[in-house]
Amino acid sequence: MDFLLTIAKPHIGIFTAIDAVHSEQFGNPAEIAREEVKMLKNTLEI
């Protein structure tokens, strides 16, 4: 997420769900939540 946020800042953030596909890339639910929060903190509108 850090790299993507250096390229573009989202205008709108929509948090829908955390699915099993996320657990393949992250070690635990807390890591998934931290990444989602990064995206939401960097949006203009939530």
KOLKOL-475330 format. One line per field, with one value per residue: residue in three letters; x, y, z of N, C-alpha, C in turn. Coordinates in steps of 0.1 Angstrom, whole numbers, plus 5000, padded with zeros to 4 digits. Layout:
r: ALA, ...
n.px: X, ...
n.py: Y, ...
n.pz: Z, ...
ca.px: X, ...
ca.py: Y, ...
ca.pz: Z, ...
c.px: X, ...
c.py: Y, ...
c.pz: Z, ...
***
This chain:
r: MET, ASP, PHE, LEU, LEU, THR, ILE, ALA, LYS, PRO, HIS, ILE, GLY, ILE, PHE, THR, ALA, ILE, ASP, ALA, VAL, HIS, SER, GLU, GLN, PHE, GLY, ASN, PRO, ALA, GLU, ILE, ALA, ARG, GLU, GLU, VAL, LYS, MET, LEU, LYS, ASN, THR, LEU, GLU, ILE
n.px: 5008, 5020, 5037, 5019, 5005, 5023, 5023, 4997, 4970, 4940, 4907, 4883, 4874, 4863, 4854, 4849, 4850, 4870, 4886, 4893, 4913, 4929, 4943, 4962, 4983, 4990, 5001, 4984, 4951, 4954, 4974, 4962, 4942, 4957, 4968, 4945, 4936, 4956, 4950, 4925, 4930, 4944, 4926, 4904, 4877, 4855
n.py: 4988, 5012, 5019, 5021, 5043, 5063, 5067, 5074, 5092, 5082, 5094, 5087, 5065, 5032, 5009, 4976, 4947, 4922, 4895, 4860, 4860, 4882, 4872, 4857, 4873, 4887, 4884, 4882, 4892, 4918, 4930, 4932, 4950, 4972, 4979, 4985, 5007, 5026, 5031, 5043, 5066, 5081, 5090, 5114, 5115, 5095
n.pz: 5000, 5007, 4986, 4965, 4973, 4969, 4943, 4935, 4950, 4965, 4957, 4967, 4993, 4999, 5021, 5020, 5026, 5043, 5030, 5024, 5005, 5011, 5034, 5023, 5016, 5038, 5073, 5095, 5108, 5120, 5105, 5080, 5086, 5093, 5068, 5053, 5068, 5062, 5035, 5038, 5054, 5036, 5017, 5001, 5006, 5025
ca.px: 5000, 5028, 5042, 5008, 5001, 5033, 5019, 4984, 4962, 4926, 4898, 4872, 4877, 4852, 4859, 4838, 4852, 4882, 4883, 4904, 4924, 4938, 4951, 4974, 4994, 4993, 5002, 4972, 4940, 4958, 4982, 4953, 4935, 4967, 4969, 4932, 4935, 4965, 4943, 4914, 4936, 4949, 4915, 4898, 4864, 4853
ca.py: 5000, 5024, 5022, 5026, 5057, 5073, 5069, 5081, 5093, 5079, 5105, 5081, 5052, 5024, 4996, 4966, 4935, 4915, 4882, 4850, 4864, 4891, 4865, 4851, 4883, 4893, 4873, 4881, 4902, 4931, 4935, 4935, 4962, 4984, 4983, 4992, 5021, 5034, 5036, 5052, 5078, 5089, 5094, 5127, 5112, 5081
ca.pz: 5000, 5008, 4973, 4957, 4977, 4964, 4929, 4934, 4962, 4961, 4960, 4975, 4998, 5003, 5027, 5018, 5034, 5043, 5025, 5025, 4995, 5019, 5043, 5016, 5015, 5051, 5083, 5104, 5106, 5124, 5094, 5070, 5091, 5092, 5054, 5050, 5074, 5054, 5023, 5042, 5059, 5025, 5008, 5003, 5010, 5029
c.px: 5009, 5033, 5031, 5004, 5011, 5030, 5007, 4977, 4947, 4917, 4887, 4876, 4865, 4857, 4847, 4839, 4866, 4879, 4895, 4916, 4934, 4947, 4963, 4986, 4998, 4993, 4990, 4962, 4945, 4966, 4973, 4946, 4944, 4967, 4956, 4931, 4944, 4957, 4932, 4919, 4941, 4938, 4910, 4884, 4862, 4838
c.py: 5013, 5028, 5027, 5040, 5067, 5076, 5077, 5081, 5091, 5091, 5099, 5068, 5045, 5011, 4987, 4954, 4930, 4901, 4873, 4854, 4874, 4883, 4858, 4860, 4889, 4882, 4872, 4893, 4916, 4938, 4939, 4948, 4974, 4989, 4990, 5006, 5030, 5040, 5046, 5066, 5087, 5093, 5108, 5126, 5097, 5079
c.pz: 5000, 4994, 4964, 4960, 4973, 4949, 4927, 4947, 4958, 4965, 4969, 4980, 5003, 5008, 5027, 5027, 5034, 5040, 5027, 5016, 5002, 5028, 5036, 5016, 5028, 5062, 5092, 5102, 5110, 5112, 5083, 5074, 5089, 5077, 5049, 5055, 5067, 5042, 5027, 5047, 5047, 5014, 5011, 5009, 5014, 5030
***
